[in-house]
């Protein structure tokens, strides 16, 4: 098939590259010339494992090209995927649909024959119906320009697998023809027996925000339990392990710590709550406000732990902050808890030195007042306290003895429950983590 992908950010570039590798003729479209030039020259403008190699393969095959021309896109494509961003509005919790609306408005006048426009962006429910009306009004093909919705479920760091081998596909359609077109587009995926849910436009729009809201709730639930554990002296890590044995609950994403960030979960749950209020059913998802609050409190509590371990004041102290990206295997710093904590510590008077394996350049541009280093050990040199803020494997594998050789004081705050407390404590470190007692139970017994 001949596919166009409108928007070549994280979602769009990944989708375009993978669909070309799967055998389709693909044209990536963006108004950002620099982005198009980078991709056309074989450079992925963000960090995603495995994607640069696939970009090279797709370009070499001749099945992938990039352009800034919507006229070319309209002439070329049988199916047009809308993959632009829907960030949070600057002055509201609502989603900003400027880019989605612009993509449809600019593309539609060039749709002169029957074509399918497929939204993949995360949007408030009801958006697809409105865009379908815009398409019919603006496209020369009229009713021949049809809209469908196919939400994305990419996890940063696993985007290639999630595109090539997803755990499910959702098709929101209004005709059998649209479903057939989508099945043709995803034929290489469907050949792997990936389950497909065919539904209406509204349900397809809701699937992504409902999934993200459920995930955010599970993450925040165990972090709420961490607050209880901190007040009672219980151990949230042991609590999470005990809960995970219940197959109704399961252990995935039941890891306590600093909480979630990035460009999806925070803004999606806020936009979902905002849209529910617009629809008059805000009470149904009112719990999402508290989910957001729990997540924000984890950042403040991490700062509190650092202050506590430093004797009540971080002014003049040197803090090594390990991590800047919102999660490992990503260079995405949008709403990153790590950088929020680093900035709060700096505002409290600490000298904060940040290291991240992939997100240093992005962090340096966004937070120039922080200091940066080229390795974890270099960041920790002379540190009064080390704070683990993003759970990269590189940080998990650091030997406590190696870190001890460069710091001023052996104090560490594990914001992600990524380290072995016993190993660090046995090496002479004072170890603290959210929701965990200052002294482990066996150590308490030994002291008696």
C-alpha positions in Angstrom: 0.0 0.0 0.0 1.0 3.6 -0.3 0.9 5.2 3.1 1.6 8.7 4.3 2.5 9.5 7.9 1.7 13.1 8.9 4.0 14.2 11.7 7.5 12.7 12.1 8.0 13.1 15.9 8.4 10.1 18.1 5.2 8.3 17.1 5.2 9.3 13.4 8.8 8.6 12.7 8.6 5.2 14.4 5.4 4.3 12.5 6.7 5.5 9.1 10.0 3.6 9.5 8.4 0.3 10.7 5.6 0.4 8.1 8.2 0.8 5.3 10.3 -2.1 6.7 7.1 -4.2 6.7 6.8 -3.7 2.9 4.6 -0.6 2.3 5.5 2.5 0.2 5.7 5.2 2.9 5.9 9.0 2.7 6.7 10.9 5.9 5.4 14.4 6.1 6.2 17.3 8.4 6.3 21.1 8.4 9.7 21.0 10.3 12.3 21.0 7.6 15.2 20.2 9.9 13.4 17.1 11.1 12.7 15.9 7.5 16.3 16.5 6.5 17.7 14.5 9.4 15.4 11.6 8.8 16.1 11.7 5.0 19.8 11.5 5.7 19.4 8.5 8.0 19.4 10.3 11.4 16.7 9.5 14.0 16.2 12.8 15.9 15.5 11.1 19.2 16.8 8.2 21.2 15.0 4.9 20.6 16.9 1.5 20.6 16.8 -0.3 17.3 15.2 2.5 15.3 18.3 3.9 13.6 19.1 0.6 12.1 15.6 0.2 10.8 15.7 3.7 9.3 18.8 2.8 7.3 17.1 -0.4 6.1 13.9 1.4 5.1 15.8 4.2 3.2 18.0 1.7 1.5 15.0 -0.3 0.3 13.6 2.8 -1.5 10.2 2.4 0.2 10.6 5.3 2.6 10.8 9.0 1.6 10.2 12.3 3.5 8.7 15.6 2.3 7.2 18.9 3.6 4.6 18.9 0.8 1.0 18.1 1.7 0.1 18.3 -2.0 2.6 15.4 -2.7 1.1 13.5 0.3 -2.4 13.9 -1.0 -1.5 12.6 -4.5 0.7 9.8 -3.1 -1.3 8.1 -0.3 -4.1 5.6 -0.1 -4.1 5.7 3.7 -3.0 8.8 5.6 -1.9 8.4 9.3 -2.2 11.4 11.6 0.6 11.2 14.1 1.1 14.7 15.5 1.4 15.7 19.1 -1.5 16.7 21.4 0.3 18.4 24.3 -1.4 19.9 27.3 -2.6 23.5 26.7 -0.4 26.2 28.3 -3.2 27.7 30.4 -5.4 24.6 30.9 -5.4 20.9 31.6 -7.1 20.3 28.3 -5.4 18.7 25.3 -4.1 21.1 22.7 -5.6 19.9 19.4 -3.9 22.6 17.2 -1.6 20.2 15.4 -4.3 17.6 14.8 -6.7 20.2 13.4 -3.9 21.7 11.3 -2.9 18.3 9.8 -6.5 17.5 8.7 -7.1 21.1 7.5 -4.0 21.2 5.4 -4.2 17.7 4.0 -7.9 17.6 3.2 -7.9 19.9 0.1 -5.5 17.5 -1.6 -7.7 14.4 -1.2 -9.2 14.2 -4.7 -9.9 10.4 -4.7 -11.2 8.0 -2.2 -8.8 7.8 0.8 -8.7 6.9 4.4 -7.4 9.3 7.0 -6.4 7.4 10.2 -5.9 9.2 13.5 -3.2 7.7 15.8 -2.8 10.7 18.1 -4.2 10.7 21.6 -7.3 12.9 21.6 -10.3 13.7 23.7 -13.3 11.6 22.9 -15.5 13.3 20.3 -12.5 14.7 18.3 -12.8 12.0 15.6 -16.4 12.8 14.8 -15.6 16.5 14.5 -12.6 15.8 12.2 -14.7 13.5 10.1 -17.0 16.4 9.4 -14.1 18.6 8.5 -12.8 16.1 6.1 -16.1 15.8 4.2 -16.4 19.5 4.0 -12.8 20.3 2.9 -11.8 17.4 0.7 -12.7 17.5 -3.0 -13.4 13.7 -2.6 -16.3 14.6 -0.2 -17.7 11.5 1.4 -14.9 9.5 -0.3 -12.5 10.9 2.3 -13.2 8.8 5.3 -11.9 9.0 8.9 -10.9 6.1 11.2 -9.1 5.9 14.5 -6.2 3.6 15.4 -4.7 4.6 18.8 -1.1 3.9 19.4 0.3 2.1 22.5 4.0 2.7 22.2 6.3 2.4 25.2 9.4 4.5 24.9 12.4 2.2 24.8 10.2 -0.5 23.2 8.6 1.4 20.3 10.0 -0.9 17.6 8.6 -4.1 19.2 5.3 -2.3 20.0 4.9 -1.3 16.4 6.0 -4.5 14.7 4.6 -6.9 17.3 1.9 -5.1 19.3 -0.2 -6.8 21.9 -3.3 -5.6 20.2 -4.7 -3.4 17.5 -7.8 -1.2 17.8 -9.7 -0.1 14.7 -12.3 2.6 15.2 -14.3 2.7 11.9 -17.6 3.7 10.4 -17.6 1.4 7.4 -16.5 -2.1 6.2 -14.3 -0.4 3.6 -12.3 1.5 6.3 -11.8 -1.7 8.3 -10.6 -3.5 5.1 -8.1 -0.7 4.4 -6.7 -0.9 7.9 -6.5 -4.7 7.7 -4.5 -4.3 4.5 -2.2 -1.7 6.1 -1.5 -3.9 9.1 -1.5 -7.2 7.2 2.1 -8.1 8.2 1.2 -7.5 11.9 -2.1 -9.4 11.7 -0.2 -12.3 10.1 1.3 -12.8 13.6 -2.2 -13.5 15.1 -2.2 -10.1 16.9 -5.7 -9.6 18.3 -7.8 -6.9 16.7 -10.7 -5.0 18.3 -13.0 -3.3 15.8 -15.2 -0.7 17.3 -16.7 2.8 16.8 -14.7 6.0 16.7 -15.6 7.1 20.2 -14.5 3.8 21.8 -11.3 3.8 19.9 -10.5 7.3 21.2 -11.2 6.2 24.7 -9.0 3.1 24.7 -5.7 4.9 24.9 -6.7 7.4 27.6 -8.5 4.6 29.6 -5.4 2.4 29.4 -3.1 5.2 30.5 -5.4 6.1 33.3 -5.5 2.6 34.6 -1.7 2.3 34.4 -1.3 5.6 36.2 -3.7 4.4 38.9 -1.7 1.2 39.5 1.6 3.1 39.7 0.1 5.7 42.1 -1.7 3.1 44.2 1.6 1.5 45.3 3.1 5.0 45.8 0.1 5.9 48.0 0.9 2.7 50.0 4.5 4.0 50.3 3.1 7.1 52.1 1.4 4.8 54.6 4.5 2.7 55.0 6.6 5.9 55.7 4.1 6.8 58.4 4.1 3.3 60.0 7.6 2.0 59.5 6.4 -0.7 57.1 8.3 -1.7 54.0 6.5 -0.9 50.7 8.9 -3.1 48.7 7.9 -6.1 50.7 4.2 -5.0 50.6 4.4 -4.8 46.8 5.9 -8.3 46.5 3.2 -9.8 48.7 0.5 -8.1 46.7 2.0 -9.4 43.4 1.3 -13.0 44.3 -2.4 -12.3 44.0 -3.0 -13.0 40.3 -6.0 -10.6 40.3 -3.4 -7.8 41.0 -0.1 -9.0 39.5 3.3 -7.4 39.9 3.7 -5.4 36.7 4.0 -1.7 37.4 3.5 -2.3 41.1 7.0 -0.8 41.7 7.1 2.0 44.2 9.3 5.0 43.7 9.5 8.5 42.2 6.4 8.1 40.0 5.6 8.6 36.3 6.4 11.4 33.9 7.0 11.8 30.2 4.8 13.2 27.4 1.9 10.8 27.8 0.6 9.7 31.2 0.6 13.1 33.1 -1.0 15.1 30.3 -3.4 12.3 29.2 -4.9 11.8 32.6 -5.4 15.5 33.1 -7.0 15.9 29.6 -9.2 12.9 30.3 -10.5 14.4 33.6 -11.0 17.8 31.8 -13.0 16.2 29.0 -15.1 14.2 31.4 -16.0 17.4 33.2 -17.0 19.0 29.8 -19.3 16.0 29.2 -20.8 16.4 32.7 -19.4 13.2 34.1 -16.4 14.6 35.8 -17.2 12.7 39.1 -16.7 9.4 37.3 -13.0 10.0 36.9 -12.5 12.4 39.9 -10.0 9.9 41.3 -7.6 10.9 38.5 -7.1 14.2 40.3 -5.8 12.4 43.3 -3.7 10.1 41.1 -2.0 13.2 39.8 -1.6 14.5 43.3 0.0 11.3 44.6 2.4 11.4 41.7 3.4 15.0 42.4 3.9 14.3 46.1 6.5 11.6 45.4 8.8 14.2 43.9 8.5 16.4 46.9 9.0 13.5 49.3 12.2 12.4 47.4 13.5 15.9 48.0 12.6 15.5 51.7 14.6 12.3 51.9 17.7 14.0 50.5 17.3 16.9 52.9 16.9 14.4 55.8 19.9 12.3 54.9 21.9 15.5 54.7 21.0 16.4 58.3 18.1 18.8 57.5 19.7 21.2 55.0 21.1 20.8 51.5 22.4 24.3 51.2 26.0 24.2 50.1 25.9 20.4 49.7 27.0 18.6 46.5 24.3 16.3 45.1 25.0 13.7 42.4 21.7 13.2 40.4 21.8 10.0 38.4 19.2 10.3 35.7 17.4 13.0 33.7 15.1 11.2 31.3 11.6 10.3 32.6 12.4 6.6 32.2 15.4 4.5 31.1 16.1 3.8 27.4 14.8 7.2 26.4 16.0 10.8 26.0 12.6 12.2 26.7 12.7 14.8 29.6 9.1 16.0 29.3 7.7 16.2 32.8 10.6 14.2 34.0 10.5 13.5 37.8 14.3 13.3 37.8 14.8 16.9 36.6 12.0 18.2 38.8 13.8 16.8 41.9 17.1 18.1 40.7 15.7 21.6 40.2 14.0 21.6 43.6 17.3 20.6 45.3 19.1 23.4 43.4 16.5 25.9 44.5 17.2 24.7 48.1 20.8 25.7 47.8 22.5 22.5 46.7 25.0 22.1 43.9 23.4 19.5 41.7 25.5 17.5 39.1 23.4 15.5 36.7 24.4 12.5 34.6 22.1 10.5 32.2 23.3 8.1 29.4 21.0 9.6 26.7 19.2 12.8 27.9 22.2 15.1 28.8 21.9 17.4 25.8 18.1 17.8 26.2 18.5 18.4 29.9 21.2 20.9 29.5 19.1 23.0 27.0 16.0 22.9 29.3 17.8 23.3 32.6 21.0 25.3 32.1 21.3 26.2 35.8 22.1 22.6 36.7 25.6 21.1 36.3 26.3 18.1 34.1 28.8 15.3 33.9 29.9 12.7 31.5 29.7 9.6 33.7 28.0 8.5 36.9 31.3 8.3 38.8 32.4 11.7 37.6 29.0 13.2 38.7 29.5 11.6 42.2 33.0 12.9 42.7 33.0 14.8 46.0 29.3 14.3 46.5 27.7 14.6 49.9 24.8 12.5 48.7 23.9 10.4 45.6 20.3 10.3 44.3 19.2 7.7 41.8 16.4 9.2 39.8 16.1 7.2 36.6 16.6 3.4 36.7 19.1 2.9 33.9 20.8 -0.5 34.0 24.1 1.3 34.0 23.2 2.7 37.5 21.9 -0.7 38.8 25.3 -2.2 38.0 27.5 0.4 39.8 29.5 -1.3 42.5 29.0 0.4 45.9 32.8 0.2 46.4 33.5 2.0 43.2 31.1 4.8 44.1 32.5 5.0 47.6 35.9 5.7 46.3 34.8 9.1 44.8 32.1 10.5 47.1 32.7 12.7 50.1 30.0 10.9 52.1 28.5 7.5 51.6 24.8 8.6 51.5 22.4 7.4 48.8 18.7 8.0 48.1 17.3 5.4 45.8 14.3 7.1 44.1 13.4 4.1 42.0 13.9 1.1 44.3 16.5 0.0 41.7 19.4 -0.9 44.0 20.0 -3.7 46.5 19.8 -2.1 50.0 21.7 -4.8 51.8 24.6 -4.6 49.3 25.0 -0.9 49.7 24.6 -0.9 53.4 27.1 -3.7 53.8 29.6 -1.4 51.9 29.1 1.3 54.5 26.5 3.4 52.8 23.5 5.1 54.4 20.7 4.0 52.1 17.2 5.6 52.0 14.3 4.9 49.6 10.7 6.0 49.4 8.4 3.8 51.6 11.2 1.8 53.1 12.4 1.8 56.8 15.6 3.5 57.6 17.0 0.2 58.9 16.1 -3.1 57.4 14.2 -5.6 59.7 17.2 -8.0 59.9 19.4 -5.2 60.8 17.0 -4.1 63.6 17.1 -7.7 65.0 20.9 -7.8 64.8 21.1 -4.5 66.7 19.0 -6.0 69.5 
